[in-house]
Amino acid sequence: FFLYFALQAMLQGTLLLYAPTIPLEIHERLPFVSFVPDLQTALNVAKQRFPEKAHVLVFPQGGMTYPILPG
């Protein structure tokens, strides 16, 4: 799931990921993901980059969720 979602997200925007259980050495292997230290940081980054148009999706159980986005 993560790979499919990441590839789709990369095509349309920047993927900010808060995943405290993913080890730091894995972060380096995923250059297409911007890991953030907490959820508030992710929201702040989104607001900074797109002050009037930020769209944020939150998946509390992301590893077990398969989103269907409107096309």
PQR file of N, CA, C, O and H, with PARSE charges and radii, in Angstrom:
ATOM      1  N   PHE A   1       0.820  -1.204   0.000 -0.4000 1.5000
ATOM      2  CA  PHE A   1       0.000   0.000   0.000 -0.0000 2.0000
ATOM      3  C   PHE A   1       0.855   1.256   0.000  0.5500 1.7000
ATOM      4  O   PHE A   1       0.619   2.167  -0.793 -0.5500 1.4000
ATOM      5  N   PHE A   2       1.851   1.313   0.885 -0.4000 1.5000
ATOM      6  CA  PHE A   2       2.628   2.535   1.030 -0.0000 2.0000
ATOM      7  C   PHE A   2       3.301   2.933  -0.277  0.5500 1.7000
ATOM      8  O   PHE A   2       3.300   4.106  -0.650 -0.5500 1.4000
ATOM      9  H   PHE A   2       2.044   0.572   1.529  0.4000 1.0000
ATOM     10  N   LEU A   3       3.868   1.965  -0.964 -0.4000 1.5000
ATOM     11  CA  LEU A   3       4.562   2.276  -2.214 -0.0000 2.0000
ATOM     12  C   LEU A   3       3.589   2.831  -3.252  0.5500 1.7000
ATOM     13  O   LEU A   3       3.887   3.825  -3.914 -0.5500 1.4000
ATOM     14  H   LEU A   3       3.869   1.012  -0.661  0.4000 1.0000
ATOM     15  N   TYR A   4       2.435   2.196  -3.394 -0.4000 1.5000
ATOM     16  CA  TYR A   4       1.442   2.682  -4.363 -0.0000 2.0000
ATOM     17  C   TYR A   4       0.992   4.101  -4.001  0.5500 1.7000
ATOM     18  O   TYR A   4       0.949   4.982  -4.859 -0.5500 1.4000
ATOM     19  H   TYR A   4       2.193   1.388  -2.856  0.4000 1.0000
ATOM     20  N   PHE A   5       0.662   4.311  -2.737 -0.4000 1.5000
ATOM     21  CA  PHE A   5       0.200   5.624  -2.297 -0.0000 2.0000
ATOM     22  C   PHE A   5       1.300   6.664  -2.490  0.5500 1.7000
ATOM     23  O   PHE A   5       1.024   7.774  -2.946 -0.5500 1.4000
ATOM     24  H   PHE A   5       0.698   3.595  -2.040  0.4000 1.0000
ATOM     25  N   ALA A   6       2.536   6.322  -2.149 -0.4000 1.5000
ATOM     26  CA  ALA A   6       3.651   7.258  -2.289 -0.0000 2.0000
ATOM     27  C   ALA A   6       3.858   7.643  -3.746  0.5500 1.7000
ATOM     28  O   ALA A   6       4.077   8.814  -4.053 -0.5500 1.4000
ATOM     29  H   ALA A   6       2.760   5.420  -1.779  0.4000 1.0000
ATOM     30  N   LEU A   7       3.792   6.679  -4.635 -0.4000 1.5000
ATOM     31  CA  LEU A   7       3.975   6.989  -6.051 -0.0000 2.0000
ATOM     32  C   LEU A   7       2.869   7.900  -6.571  0.5500 1.7000
ATOM     33  O   LEU A   7       3.138   8.829  -7.332 -0.5500 1.4000
ATOM     34  H   LEU A   7       3.614   5.727  -4.386  0.4000 1.0000
ATOM     35  N   GLN A   8       1.651   7.646  -6.173 -0.4000 1.5000
ATOM     36  CA  GLN A   8       0.542   8.504  -6.586 -0.0000 2.0000
ATOM     37  C   GLN A   8       0.690   9.900  -5.994  0.5500 1.7000
ATOM     38  O   GLN A   8       0.449  10.895  -6.678 -0.5500 1.4000
ATOM     39  H   GLN A   8       1.433   6.891  -5.555  0.4000 1.0000
ATOM     40  N   ALA A   9       1.078   9.977  -4.742 -0.4000 1.5000
ATOM     41  CA  ALA A   9       1.249  11.268  -4.079 -0.0000 2.0000
ATOM     42  C   ALA A   9       2.381  12.062  -4.712  0.5500 1.7000
ATOM     43  O   ALA A   9       2.285  13.281  -4.847 -0.5500 1.4000
ATOM     44  H   ALA A   9       1.274   9.169  -4.186  0.4000 1.0000
ATOM     45  N   MET A  10       3.454  11.378  -5.101 -0.4000 1.5000
ATOM     46  CA  MET A  10       4.585  12.057  -5.728 -0.0000 2.0000
ATOM     47  C   MET A  10       4.172  12.723  -7.031  0.5500 1.7000
ATOM     48  O   MET A  10       4.690  13.783  -7.384 -0.5500 1.4000
ATOM     49  H   MET A  10       3.532  10.387  -4.992  0.4000 1.0000
ATOM     50  N   LEU A  11       3.249  12.111  -7.739 -0.4000 1.5000
ATOM     51  CA  LEU A  11       2.796  12.690  -9.000 -0.0000 2.0000
ATOM     52  C   LEU A  11       2.010  13.977  -8.784  0.5500 1.7000
ATOM     53  O   LEU A  11       1.981  14.848  -9.654 -0.5500 1.4000
ATOM     54  H   LEU A  11       2.827  11.250  -7.453  0.4000 1.0000
ATOM     55  N   GLN A  12       1.379  14.092  -7.634 -0.4000 1.5000
ATOM     56  CA  GLN A  12       0.473  15.209  -7.413 -0.0000 2.0000
ATOM     57  C   GLN A  12       0.939  16.209  -6.362  0.5500 1.7000
ATOM     58  O   GLN A  12       0.357  17.290  -6.264 -0.5500 1.4000
ATOM     59  H   GLN A  12       1.403  13.385  -6.928  0.4000 1.0000
ATOM     60  N   GLY A  13       1.945  15.901  -5.587 -0.4000 1.5000
ATOM     61  CA  GLY A  13       2.340  16.821  -4.527 -0.0000 2.0000
ATOM     62  C   GLY A  13       3.529  16.320  -3.741  0.5500 1.7000
ATOM     63  O   GLY A  13       4.297  15.477  -4.206 -0.5500 1.4000
ATOM     64  H   GLY A  13       2.417  15.023  -5.666  0.4000 1.0000
ATOM     65  N   THR A  14       3.663  16.847  -2.559 -0.4000 1.5000
ATOM     66  CA  THR A  14       4.744  16.484  -1.653 -0.0000 2.0000
ATOM     67  C   THR A  14       4.182  15.582  -0.569  0.5500 1.7000
ATOM     68  O   THR A  14       3.140  15.874   0.018 -0.5500 1.4000
ATOM     69  H   THR A  14       3.039  17.531  -2.182  0.4000 1.0000
ATOM     70  N   LEU A  15       4.870  14.498  -0.310 -0.4000 1.5000
ATOM     71  CA  LEU A  15       4.414  13.555   0.701 -0.0000 2.0000
ATOM     72  C   LEU A  15       5.148  13.823   2.001  0.5500 1.7000
ATOM     73  O   LEU A  15       6.349  13.574   2.106 -0.5500 1.4000
ATOM     74  H   LEU A  15       5.716  14.261  -0.787  0.4000 1.0000
ATOM     75  N   LEU A  16       4.423  14.333   2.999 -0.4000 1.5000
ATOM     76  CA  LEU A  16       4.951  14.534   4.339 -0.0000 2.0000
ATOM     77  C   LEU A  16       4.485  13.357   5.170  0.5500 1.7000
ATOM     78  O   LEU A  16       3.297  13.036   5.189 -0.5500 1.4000
ATOM     79  H   LEU A  16       3.447  14.535   2.914  0.4000 1.0000
ATOM     80  N   LEU A  17       5.400  12.724   5.847 -0.4000 1.5000
ATOM     81  CA  LEU A  17       5.042  11.505   6.574 -0.0000 2.0000
ATOM     82  C   LEU A  17       5.510  11.574   8.012  0.5500 1.7000
ATOM     83  O   LEU A  17       6.695  11.760   8.288 -0.5500 1.4000
ATOM     84  H   LEU A  17       6.365  12.985   5.831  0.4000 1.0000
ATOM     85  N   TYR A  18       4.563  11.421   8.927 -0.4000 1.5000
ATOM     86  CA  TYR A  18       4.872  11.263  10.344 -0.0000 2.0000
ATOM     87  C   TYR A  18       4.709   9.782  10.643  0.5500 1.7000
ATOM     88  O   TYR A  18       3.593   9.263  10.662 -0.5500 1.4000
ATOM     89  H   TYR A  18       3.600  11.270   8.703  0.4000 1.0000
ATOM     90  N   ALA A  19       5.805   9.120  10.873 -0.4000 1.5000
ATOM     91  CA  ALA A  19       5.776   7.680  11.143 -0.0000 2.0000
ATOM     92  C   ALA A  19       6.869   7.364  12.155  0.5500 1.7000
ATOM     93  O   ALA A  19       7.970   6.959  11.780 -0.5500 1.4000
ATOM     94  H   ALA A  19       6.711   9.542  10.858  0.4000 1.0000
ATOM     95  N   PRO A  20       6.569   7.548  13.438 -0.5600 1.5000
ATOM     96  CA  PRO A  20       7.601   7.393  14.461  0.2800 2.0000
ATOM     97  C   PRO A  20       8.166   5.975  14.571  0.5500 1.7000
ATOM     98  O   PRO A  20       9.232   5.780  15.155 -0.5500 1.4000
ATOM     99  N   THR A  21       7.475   5.001  14.026 -0.4000 1.5000
ATOM    100  CA  THR A  21       7.972   3.626  14.131 -0.0000 2.0000
ATOM    101  C   THR A  21       8.920   3.241  12.995  0.5500 1.7000
ATOM    102  O   THR A  21       9.526   2.170  13.034 -0.5500 1.4000
ATOM    103  H   THR A  21       6.609   5.159  13.552  0.4000 1.0000
ATOM    104  N   ILE A  22       9.052   4.103  11.985 -0.4000 1.5000
ATOM    105  CA  ILE A  22       9.980   3.811  10.894 -0.0000 2.0000
ATOM    106  C   ILE A  22      11.372   4.290  11.316  0.5500 1.7000
ATOM    107  O   ILE A  22      11.554   5.472  11.607 -0.5500 1.4000
ATOM    108  H   ILE A  22       8.559   4.973  11.954  0.4000 1.0000
ATOM    109  N   PRO A  23      12.346   3.391  11.350 -0.5600 1.5000
ATOM    110  CA  PRO A  23      13.696   3.761  11.803  0.2800 2.0000
ATOM    111  C   PRO A  23      14.344   4.817  10.906  0.5500 1.7000
ATOM    112  O   PRO A  23      14.056   4.899   9.712 -0.5500 1.4000
ATOM    113  N   LEU A  24      15.224   5.623  11.507 -0.4000 1.5000
ATOM    114  CA  LEU A  24      15.882   6.713  10.784 -0.0000 2.0000
ATOM    115  C   LEU A  24      16.669   6.227   9.573  0.5500 1.7000
ATOM    116  O   LEU A  24      16.722   6.924   8.560 -0.5500 1.4000
ATOM    117  H   LEU A  24      15.458   5.557  12.477  0.4000 1.0000
ATOM    118  N   GLU A  25      17.279   5.049   9.654 -0.4000 1.5000
ATOM    119  CA  GLU A  25      18.042   4.561   8.502 -0.0000 2.0000
ATOM    120  C   GLU A  25      17.148   4.283   7.295  0.5500 1.7000
ATOM    121  O   GLU A  25      17.620   4.306   6.159 -0.5500 1.4000
ATOM    122  H   GLU A  25      17.236   4.482  10.477  0.4000 1.0000
ATOM    123  N   ILE A  26      15.889   4.025   7.528 -0.4000 1.5000
ATOM    124  CA  ILE A  26      14.944   3.819   6.428 -0.0000 2.0000
ATOM    125  C   ILE A  26      14.595   5.161   5.779  0.5500 1.7000
ATOM    126  O   ILE A  26      14.354   5.219   4.573 -0.5500 1.4000
ATOM    127  H   ILE A  26      15.506   4.006   8.451  0.4000 1.0000
ATOM    128  N   HIS A  27      14.568   6.230   6.564 -0.4000 1.5000
ATOM    129  CA  HIS A  27      14.259   7.565   6.030 -0.0000 2.0000
ATOM    130  C   HIS A  27      15.177   7.896   4.863  0.5500 1.7000
ATOM    131  O   HIS A  27      14.732   8.445   3.855 -0.5500 1.4000
ATOM    132  H   HIS A  27      14.764   6.182   7.543  0.4000 1.0000
ATOM    133  N   GLU A  28      16.456   7.563   4.995 -0.4000 1.5000
ATOM    134  CA  GLU A  28      17.437   7.870   3.953 -0.0000 2.0000
ATOM    135  C   GLU A  28      17.175   7.093   2.671  0.5500 1.7000
ATOM    136  O   GLU A  28      17.567   7.528   1.589 -0.5500 1.4000
ATOM    137  H   GLU A  28      16.818   7.117   5.814  0.4000 1.0000
ATOM    138  N   ARG A  29      16.526   5.965   2.785 -0.4000 1.5000
ATOM    139  CA  ARG A  29      16.256   5.127   1.615 -0.0000 2.0000
ATOM    140  C   ARG A  29      14.986   5.541   0.875  0.5500 1.7000
ATOM    141  O   ARG A  29      14.673   4.995  -0.183 -0.5500 1.4000
ATOM    142  H   ARG A  29      16.208   5.612   3.665  0.4000 1.0000
ATOM    143  N   LEU A  30      14.265   6.495   1.430 -0.4000 1.5000
ATOM    144  CA  LEU A  30      13.006   6.946   0.834 -0.0000 2.0000
ATOM    145  C   LEU A  30      13.099   8.433   0.503  0.5500 1.7000
ATOM    146  O   LEU A  30      12.466   9.253   1.169 -0.5500 1.4000
ATOM    147  H   LEU A  30      14.519   6.937   2.290  0.4000 1.0000
ATOM    148  N   PRO A  31      13.878   8.790  -0.513 -0.5600 1.5000
ATOM    149  CA  PRO A  31      14.094  10.210  -0.810  0.2800 2.0000
ATOM    150  C   PRO A  31      12.843  10.941  -1.310  0.5500 1.7000
ATOM    151  O   PRO A  31      12.819  12.171  -1.336 -0.5500 1.4000
ATOM    152  N   PHE A  32      11.818  10.205  -1.702 -0.4000 1.5000
ATOM    153  CA  PHE A  32      10.592  10.826  -2.202 -0.0000 2.0000
ATOM    154  C   PHE A  32       9.623  11.178  -1.085  0.5500 1.7000
ATOM    155  O   PHE A  32       8.532  11.687  -1.341 -0.5500 1.4000
ATOM    156  H   PHE A  32      11.837   9.206  -1.680  0.4000 1.0000
ATOM    157  N   VAL A  33      10.023  10.904   0.164 -0.4000 1.5000
ATOM    158  CA  VAL A  33       9.177  11.187   1.325 -0.0000 2.0000
ATOM    159  C   VAL A  33       9.881  12.201   2.210  0.5500 1.7000
ATOM    160  O   VAL A  33      11.078  12.080   2.469 -0.5500 1.4000
ATOM    161  H   VAL A  33      10.909  10.491   0.372  0.4000 1.0000
ATOM    162  N   SER A  34       9.143  13.199   2.672 -0.4000 1.5000
ATOM    163  CA  SER A  34       9.678  14.143   3.658 -0.0000 2.0000
ATOM    164  C   SER A  34       9.128  13.748   5.016  0.5500 1.7000
ATOM    165  O   SER A  34       7.965  14.008   5.326 -0.5500 1.4000
ATOM    166  H   SER A  34       8.170  13.297   2.462  0.4000 1.0000
ATOM    167  N   PHE A  35       9.963  13.124   5.817 -0.4000 1.5000
ATOM    168  CA  PHE A  35       9.543  12.708   7.155 -0.0000 2.0000
ATOM    169  C   PHE A  35       9.498  13.929   8.062  0.5500 1.7000
ATOM    170  O   PHE A  35      10.370  14.795   7.991 -0.5500 1.4000
ATOM    171  H   PHE A  35      10.907  12.913   5.565  0.4000 1.0000
ATOM    172  N   VAL A  36       8.488  13.996   8.906 -0.4000 1.5000
ATOM    173  CA  VAL A  36       8.341  15.098   9.855 -0.0000 2.0000
ATOM    174  C   VAL A  36       8.309  14.527  11.267  0.5500 1.7000
ATOM    175  O   VAL A  36       7.874  13.394  11.472 -0.5500 1.4000
ATOM    176  H   VAL A  36       7.780  13.293   8.964  0.4000 1.0000
ATOM    177  N   PRO A  37       8.775  15.323  12.255 -0.5600 1.5000
ATOM    178  CA  PRO A  37       8.865  14.813  13.621  0.2800 2.0000
ATOM    179  C   PRO A  37       7.528  14.706  14.353  0.5500 1.7000
ATOM    180  O   PRO A  37       7.414  13.977  15.339 -0.5500 1.4000
ATOM    181  N   ASP A  38       6.513  15.436  13.868 -0.4000 1.5000
ATOM    182  CA  ASP A  38       5.198  15.381  14.513 -0.0000 2.0000
ATOM    183  C   ASP A  38       4.141  15.913  13.543  0.5500 1.7000
ATOM    184  O   ASP A  38       4.462  16.480  12.498 -0.5500 1.4000
ATOM    185  H   ASP A  38       6.606  16.028  13.067  0.4000 1.0000
ATOM    186  N   LEU A  39       2.892  15.719  13.910 -0.4000 1.5000
ATOM    187  CA  LEU A  39       1.789  16.127  13.030 -0.0000 2.0000
ATOM    188  C   LEU A  39       1.707  17.641  12.867  0.5500 1.7000
ATOM    189  O   LEU A  39       1.397  18.131  11.781 -0.5500 1.4000
ATOM    190  H   LEU A  39       2.632  15.259  14.759  0.4000 1.0000
ATOM    191  N   GLN A  40       1.980  18.380  13.930 -0.4000 1.5000
ATOM    192  CA  GLN A  40       1.905  19.833  13.835 -0.0000 2.0000
ATOM    193  C   GLN A  40       2.914  20.372  12.828  0.5500 1.7000
ATOM    194  O   GLN A  40       2.616  21.319  12.100 -0.5500 1.4000
ATOM    195  H   GLN A  40       2.232  17.981  14.812  0.4000 1.0000
ATOM    196  N   THR A  41       4.096  19.782  12.782 -0.4000 1.5000
ATOM    197  CA  THR A  41       5.095  20.192  11.801 -0.0000 2.0000
ATOM    198  C   THR A  41       4.582  19.960  10.390  0.5500 1.7000
ATOM    199  O   THR A  41       4.764  20.808   9.516 -0.5500 1.4000
ATOM    200  H   THR A  41       4.338  19.013  13.373  0.4000 1.0000
ATOM    201  N   ALA A  42       3.949  18.831  10.162 -0.4000 1.5000
ATOM    202  CA  ALA A  42       3.397  18.536   8.835 -0.0000 2.0000
ATOM    203  C   ALA A  42       2.360  19.579   8.436  0.5500 1.7000
ATOM    204  O   ALA A  42       2.361  20.061   7.303 -0.5500 1.4000
ATOM    205  H   ALA A  42       3.801  18.142  10.872  0.4000 1.0000
ATOM    206  N   LEU A  43       1.484  19.922   9.361 -0.4000 1.5000
ATOM    207  CA  LEU A  43       0.466  20.941   9.070 -0.0000 2.0000
ATOM    208  C   LEU A  43       1.108  22.301   8.815  0.5500 1.7000
ATOM    209  O   LEU A  43       0.679  23.030   7.921 -0.5500 1.4000
ATOM    210  H   LEU A  43       1.483  19.530  10.281  0.4000 1.0000
ATOM    211  N   ASN A  44       2.123  22.645   9.588 -0.4000 1.5000
ATOM    212  CA  ASN A  44       2.806  23.930   9.395 -0.0000 2.0000
ATOM    213  C   ASN A  44       3.488  23.997   8.033  0.5500 1.7000
ATOM    214  O   ASN A  44       3.431  25.027   7.361 -0.5500 1.4000
ATOM    215  H   ASN A  44       2.471  22.053  10.315  0.4000 1.0000
ATOM    216  N   VAL A  45       4.126  22.915   7.626 -0.4000 1.5000
ATOM    217  CA  VAL A  45       4.791  22.879   6.324 -0.0000 2.0000
ATOM    218  C   VAL A  45       3.764  23.050   5.207  0.5500 1.7000
ATOM    219  O   VAL A  45       3.986  23.805   4.260 -0.5500 1.4000
ATOM    220  H   VAL A  45       4.172  22.078   8.172  0.4000 1.0000
ATOM    221  N   ALA A  46       2.653  22.351   5.324 -0.4000 1.5000
ATOM    222  CA  ALA A  46       1.607  22.455   4.300 -0.0000 2.0000
ATOM    223  C   ALA A  46       1.060  23.880   4.224  0.5500 1.7000
ATOM    224  O   ALA A  46       0.872  24.411   3.129 -0.5500 1.4000
ATOM    225  H   ALA A  46       2.473  21.737   6.093  0.4000 1.0000
ATOM    226  N   LYS A  47       0.805  24.495   5.362 -0.4000 1.5000
ATOM    227  CA  LYS A  47       0.290  25.865   5.376 -0.0000 2.0000
ATOM    228  C   LYS A  47       1.294  26.850   4.799  0.5500 1.7000
ATOM    229  O   LYS A  47       0.923  27.795   4.103 -0.5500 1.4000
ATOM    230  H   LYS A  47       0.958  24.064   6.251  0.4000 1.0000
ATOM    231  N   GLN A  48       2.585  26.618   5.096 -0.4000 1.5000
ATOM    232  CA  GLN A  48       3.628  27.504   4.579 -0.0000 2.0000
ATOM    233  C   GLN A  48       3.740  27.417   3.064  0.5500 1.7000
ATOM    234  O   GLN A  48       3.854  28.437   2.385 -0.5500 1.4000
ATOM    235  H   GLN A  48       2.887  25.851   5.661  0.4000 1.0000
ATOM    236  N   ARG A  49       3.710  26.215   2.545 -0.4000 1.5000
ATOM    237  CA  ARG A  49       3.878  26.022   1.104 -0.0000 2.0000
ATOM    238  C   ARG A  49       2.669  26.462   0.310  0.5500 1.7000
ATOM    239  O   ARG A  49       2.793  26.958  -0.810 -0.5500 1.4000
ATOM    240  H   ARG A  49       3.618  25.386   3.096  0.4000 1.0000
ATOM    241  N   PHE A  50       1.489  26.276   0.900 -0.4000 1.5000
ATOM    242  CA  PHE A  50       0.243  26.592   0.206 -0.0000 2.0000
ATOM    243  C   PHE A  50      -0.700  27.309   1.165  0.5500 1.7000
ATOM    244  O   PHE A  50      -1.665  26.710   1.641 -0.5500 1.4000
ATOM    245  H   PHE A  50       1.388  25.873   1.810  0.4000 1.0000
ATOM    246  N   PRO A  51      -0.440  28.576   1.455 -0.5600 1.5000
ATOM    247  CA  PRO A  51      -1.203  29.275   2.496  0.2800 2.0000
ATOM    248  C   PRO A  51      -2.706  29.345   2.248  0.5500 1.7000
ATOM    249  O   PRO A  51      -3.480  29.347   3.204 -0.5500 1.4000
ATOM    250  N   GLU A  52      -3.130  29.402   1.012 -0.4000 1.5000
ATOM    251  CA  GLU A  52      -4.563  29.521   0.731 -0.0000 2.0000
ATOM    252  C   GLU A  52      -5.187  28.227   0.224  0.5500 1.7000
ATOM    253  O   GLU A  52      -6.411  28.118   0.157 -0.5500 1.4000
ATOM    254  H   GLU A  52      -2.501  29.400   0.235  0.4000 1.0000
ATOM    255  N   LYS A  53      -4.358  27.242  -0.137 -0.4000 1.5000
ATOM    256  CA  LYS A  53      -4.893  26.080  -0.838 -0.0000 2.0000
ATOM    257  C   LYS A  53      -4.396  24.748  -0.295  0.5500 1.7000
ATOM    258  O   LYS A  53      -4.450  23.751  -1.017 -0.5500 1.4000
ATOM    259  H   LYS A  53      -3.364  27.330  -0.084  0.4000 1.0000
ATOM    260  N   ALA A  54      -3.925  24.686   0.917 -0.4000 1.5000
ATOM    261  CA  ALA A  54      -3.394  23.423   1.434 -0.0000 2.0000
ATOM    262  C   ALA A  54      -4.513  22.395   1.598  0.5500 1.7000
ATOM    263  O   ALA A  54      -5.569  22.688   2.159 -0.5500 1.4000
ATOM    264  H   ALA A  54      -3.881  25.495   1.502  0.4000 1.0000
ATOM    265  N   HIS A  55      -4.263  21.198   1.103 -0.4000 1.5000
ATOM    266  CA  HIS A  55      -5.168  20.070   1.299 -0.0000 2.0000
ATOM    267  C   HIS A  55      -4.385  19.012   2.061  0.5500 1.7000
ATOM    268  O   HIS A  55      -3.311  18.597   1.626 -0.5500 1.4000
ATOM    269  H   HIS A  55      -3.406  20.959   0.648  0.4000 1.0000
ATOM    270  N   VAL A  56      -4.908  18.584   3.175 -0.4000 1.5000
ATOM    271  CA  VAL A  56      -4.197  17.641   4.025 -0.0000 2.0000
ATOM    272  C   VAL A  56      -5.069  16.416   4.234  0.5500 1.7000
ATOM    273  O   VAL A  56      -6.239  16.524   4.601 -0.5500 1.4000
ATOM    274  H   VAL A  56      -5.781  18.921   3.528  0.4000 1.0000
ATOM    275  N   LEU A  57      -4.485  15.255   3.997 -0.4000 1.5000
ATOM    276  CA  LEU A  57      -5.160  13.993   4.273 -0.0000 2.0000
ATOM    277  C   LEU A  57      -4.470  13.349   5.460  0.5500 1.7000
ATOM    278  O   LEU A  57      -3.243  13.255   5.492 -0.5500 1.4000
ATOM    279  H   LEU A  57      -3.534  15.168   3.699  0.4000 1.0000
ATOM    280  N   VAL A  58      -5.246  12.908   6.429 -0.4000 1.5000
ATOM    281  CA  VAL A  58      -4.688  12.249   7.606 -0.0000 2.0000
ATOM    282  C   VAL A  58      -5.229  10.830   7.640  0.5500 1.7000
ATOM    283  O   VAL A  58      -6.440  10.611   7.612 -0.5500 1.4000
ATOM    284  H   VAL A  58      -6.243  12.984   6.403  0.4000 1.0000
ATOM    285  N   PHE A  59      -4.321   9.875   7.700 -0.4000 1.5000
ATOM    286  CA  PHE A  59      -4.686   8.459   7.774 -0.0000 2.0000
ATOM    287  C   PHE A  59      -4.150   7.895   9.078  0.5500 1.7000
ATOM    288  O   PHE A  59      -3.008   7.439   9.128 -0.5500 1.4000
ATOM    289  H   PHE A  59      -3.337  10.052   7.722  0.4000 1.0000
ATOM    290  N   PRO A  60      -4.961   7.916  10.143 -0.5600 1.5000
ATOM    291  CA  PRO A  60      -4.476   7.427  11.441  0.2800 2.0000
ATOM    292  C   PRO A  60      -3.982   5.980  11.388  0.5500 1.7000
ATOM    293  O   PRO A  60      -3.054   5.618  12.111 -0.5500 1.4000
ATOM    294  N   GLN A  61      -4.569   5.183  10.570 -0.4000 1.5000
ATOM    295  CA  GLN A  61      -4.144   3.790  10.405 -0.0000 2.0000
ATOM    296  C   GLN A  61      -3.652   3.607   8.976  0.5500 1.7000
ATOM    297  O   GLN A  61      -4.094   2.697   8.275 -0.5500 1.4000
ATOM    298  H   GLN A  61      -5.323   5.477   9.982  0.4000 1.0000
ATOM    299  N   GLY A  62      -2.735   4.473   8.542 -0.4000 1.5000
ATOM    300  CA  GLY A  62      -2.298   4.535   7.152 -0.0000 2.0000
ATOM    301  C   GLY A  62      -1.863   3.217   6.559  0.5500 1.7000
ATOM    302  O   GLY A  62      -2.166   2.934   5.400 -0.5500 1.4000
ATOM    303  H   GLY A  62      -2.376   5.213   9.112  0.4000 1.0000
ATOM    304  N   GLY A  63      -1.160   2.406   7.324 -0.4000 1.5000
ATOM    305  CA  GLY A  63      -0.689   1.125   6.810 -0.0000 2.0000
ATOM    306  C   GLY A  63      -1.811   0.133   6.552  0.5500 1.7000
ATOM    307  O   GLY A  63      -1.612  -0.870   5.866 -0.5500 1.4000
ATOM    308  H   GLY A  63      -0.914   2.636   8.265  0.4000 1.0000
ATOM    309  N   MET A  64      -2.994   0.409   7.101 -0.4000 1.5000
ATOM    310  CA  MET A  64      -4.125  -0.499   6.916 -0.0000 2.0000
ATOM    311  C   MET A  64      -5.264   0.179   6.166  0.5500 1.7000
ATOM    312  O   MET A  64      -6.397  -0.303   6.174 -0.5500 1.4000
ATOM    313  H   MET A  64      -3.156   1.224   7.658  0.4000 1.0000
ATOM    314  N   THR A  65      -4.958   1.295   5.521 -0.4000 1.5000
ATOM    315  CA  THR A  65      -5.983   2.081   4.833 -0.0000 2.0000
ATOM    316  C   THR A  65      -5.651   2.186   3.364  0.5500 1.7000
ATOM    317  O   THR A  65      -4.493   2.389   2.998 -0.5500 1.4000
ATOM    318  H   THR A  65      -4.038   1.686   5.515  0.4000 1.0000
ATOM    319  N   TYR A  66      -6.633   2.054   2.538 -0.4000 1.5000
ATOM    320  CA  TYR A  66      -6.440   2.228   1.098 -0.0000 2.0000
ATOM    321  C   TYR A  66      -7.374   3.336   0.640  0.5500 1.7000
ATOM    322  O   TYR A  66      -8.573   3.103   0.483 -0.5500 1.4000
ATOM    323  H   TYR A  66      -7.573   1.890   2.836  0.4000 1.0000
ATOM    324  N   PRO A  67      -6.844   4.550   0.422 -0.5600 1.5000
ATOM    325  CA  PRO A  67      -7.723   5.664   0.066  0.2800 2.0000
ATOM    326  C   PRO A  67      -8.171   5.600  -1.383  0.5500 1.7000
ATOM    327  O   PRO A  67      -7.431   5.139  -2.253 -0.5500 1.4000
ATOM    328  N   ILE A  68      -9.363   6.055  -1.631 -0.4000 1.5000
ATOM    329  CA  ILE A  68      -9.851   6.237  -2.990 -0.0000 2.0000
ATOM    330  C   ILE A  68     -10.064   7.731  -3.158  0.5500 1.7000
ATOM    331  O   ILE A  68     -11.000   8.308  -2.605 -0.5500 1.4000
ATOM    332  H   ILE A  68      -9.963   6.429  -0.925  0.4000 1.0000
ATOM    333  N   LEU A  69      -9.175   8.350  -3.935 -0.4000 1.5000
ATOM    334  CA  LEU A  69      -9.222   9.784  -4.119 -0.0000 2.0000
ATOM    335  C   LEU A  69     -10.039  10.144  -5.340  0.5500 1.7000
ATOM    336  O   LEU A  69      -9.996   9.440  -6.349 -0.5500 1.4000
ATOM    337  H   LEU A  69      -8.414   7.882  -4.384  0.4000 1.0000
ATOM    338  N   PRO A  70     -10.785  11.240  -5.257 -0.5600 1.5000
ATOM    339  CA  PRO A  70     -11.547  11.666  -6.442  0.2800 2.0000
ATOM    340  C   PRO A  70     -10.587  12.023  -7.558  0.5500 1.7000
ATOM    341  O   PRO A  70      -9.554  12.649  -7.317 -0.5500 1.4000
ATOM    342  N   GLY A  71     -10.917  11.634  -8.770 -0.4000 1.5000
ATOM    343  CA  GLY A  71     -10.010  11.865  -9.897 -0.0000 2.0000
ATOM    344  C   GLY A  71     -10.482  12.927 -10.726  0.5500 1.7000
ATOM    345  O   GLY A  71      -9.844  13.261 -11.725 -0.5500 1.4000
ATOM    346  H   GLY A  71     -11.755  11.126  -8.966  0.4000 1.0000
TER
END
